[in-house]
Amino acid sequence: MTYKLWHDGCFYLLHRNECVRRKQQSNKDKRSMKKLIRNMAVLTAGACLMAATAVADPIFLGDYNANPPTIPILGSEAEEMDYLNGLILAYNSTPPPVPIPYPATTYDKTQWGDNDDTTPEIGNLGDWEYIALKFGNNYTFYYLNGATTFEFTSPGQNGLSHYTLFDAEPTNKTPEAGVTAILLGTALLGLGAVRRRVGLK
């Protein structure tokens, strides 16, 4: 009887110690998982915020040097848009790191009041994606790349006579702030599901 009591007592102590060890290890694992999830949430939020706020410089696509009658002037916004779409195709076939939106489909032309201005700063570009600037008989084309204000430089001695803004089909566009917010929310929901799955509070 004494031996059995001693044996049962040892077994109880060993079992109790093992339960305590396992609980301590479980608590340690949960703390590590909490820290990992917290760090993932911070990194995800930071990456989404950077994507929403980062605006790069406009990208030069090319120019068109008219020399009538040999090389005719682009006589309308539609002709400017056709030439622009050719430049976009050429740019996307390089290939660049990220293709730019194609094709340009809508436009809006604005006359520039000062024809002697060789470094015009154009603001209120809004959500337009491309711009064509006409300096004398020279046309310069840019992808705005999210810029809403930009100072352009004439390729020659002529000032700006007009500029045309273009929009494109919504393909290959950089995510806007609203889309970024949705992506961030989805990521955080996913992290929350992981927390519940592993039993974290």
N, C-alpha and C positions, 0 to 999 in steps of 0.2 A: 504493500500500500504506500509506504514511504517513497519507494522508488518511483511508483506511478505518479505520485504527487509532484516529486522532483522533476520527472520527465515532462509532465503536463505544464509545470511552471516554466521550465526552460523553453518549451515549444511556444508558450504564450508570449514570453519575453522576446523571442526571436521574431515571431510573427508581428508583434507590436512594433518592434524596431524597424522591420521591413516596411510596414505600413507608413510609419513616420518618414522613412527615407524616401519612399515613393511619393508621398504628399509633398515633401520638400522639393523633390525633383520636378514634380508637376507645377508647383508654384513658380519655380525658377524658369521652367519652360514658358509658362504663361507670361511672366515678366519680359522674357526675351522676345516673345511674339508680339506683345504690346509695343515694345520699343521698335521692333521691325516695322509694324503696321504704321506707327506714328511717323517714322522716318519716310516710309513710302508715301504717306499722305502729303507730307511736306514737299517731297520731291515732285509728286504729281501736280500739286497746286502750283509750285514754282514753274514747272515746265509749261503748264497751260497758260499761266499769266504771261510768261515770256512770249508764247505764241500769239497771245491776244494783243500785246502791246508793241511787239517788234515791227518796225517799219524800216525797210532798207532803202537805199537810193534808187531812183529811176534807172532803168537799163536802156542804154542806147542800142537801137535796133538797126539803124542805117539811115541813109539820106538819099535824096533824089535831086540831081542837078539838071534843071531844065536849061536848054539852050536852043530856043526857037530859031528857025523852024525844024532844025535837025532833031532835037529832043524836045517834044512839046511840053508845055506847062500842064500840070494836073488840073484840069479845068473845073472840077466839081468835087464835092465831099465824097461822092461815091467812087470817083477815080482815086482819091487819096486812100480810101478804105481798101480798095482792091490792091493797091501797092503795099499798104500796111500788112494785109493778110499774107502777101508773098514774103514779106520780111519775117512775119511770125513763123511761117512754115520753115523758113531757112534757119531761124534761131532754134526751133524745136528739133530740127534734124541733126543738131551738132553731135551728140545730144547735150543739153545743159543739165545741171543738177536737178532742176524741177521745171518741167514744161510750163510755158505761160499760156493763158487762156486763148483759145482759137475756136471759131473765127470772130473777128470784129463784125458786129451786125448793126449797131446804131451809132449815130454821131450827132454832134452839135458844134456849129461853127461860130466863132467870136472874132469880130474885127478888133484890131489893136489900134488904139488912138494915136500912139506915138511911133511913127515909122522910122524914127532915128534911134530907137531903143534897141541896142545890140545885146543887152543883158537883161531881158525882161524877167521879172519875178511874178509868176502867176500863182494866185491863190484860189481858194474855194474849188479845188479840183474834185472834192467830194468822192464819190464811188467810181468815177471814170477810171478806166484801166489803161488807156493809151492816149497819146497826144501827138499830133502832127503840127509842126511850127513852120511857117513860110517866111523866110528871110529873102526878099528879092525873088529870084528864080530858084532858090534852094529850099528844099523841104527836109526837115529833120524829124525823125520818128523815135519815140521813146515808149517803153512800157513803164507806167508810173509806179508799179510795185508797192502800192498802198500810200504813196506820198500824196498829201493834200495841198502842199505848197512847194514850189521848186523854182530855182533861178536857172534859166537856160542861157546859153551863150551862143551868139550868132557864129556860124562857121566862116563868115566873111565880113565884109564891111557894111552890109545892108542891115537895116533895122527890121523888127518884126512887123509884118503886115497883117497876119491873122494866125489864129491857131484853131485846130479842130480836135475835139475830144471824142473818144470812141469807147464803147462798151462791147463786151464779148459774151459769148455763150458761157453759162456757169459751169464750165468743165475745167478741172485742174486749178481751181481757185484756192487761194490760201484761206483756211478757216477764219470766219469773222468772229467777233467777240461773242455773239450769241451762240454760235456753234461751239466755240471753245468752252463756254459755260456749261453746255450740255455734256460735252466730253468730260469735263471736270466732275460734274455731278454723277455721271455714270461710273467714273473711276472710284469716287468716294463710296458710292453704293456697293461696288464690288468689294472694297476693303471692309465695309461694314458686314457684308455677308461672310467674309473670311473670319472676322472676329466672332460672329455668332457660331460659325461652324466649329471653331476650336474652343468655344465656351468661355470667351473672354468677356469681362464686364468693364 
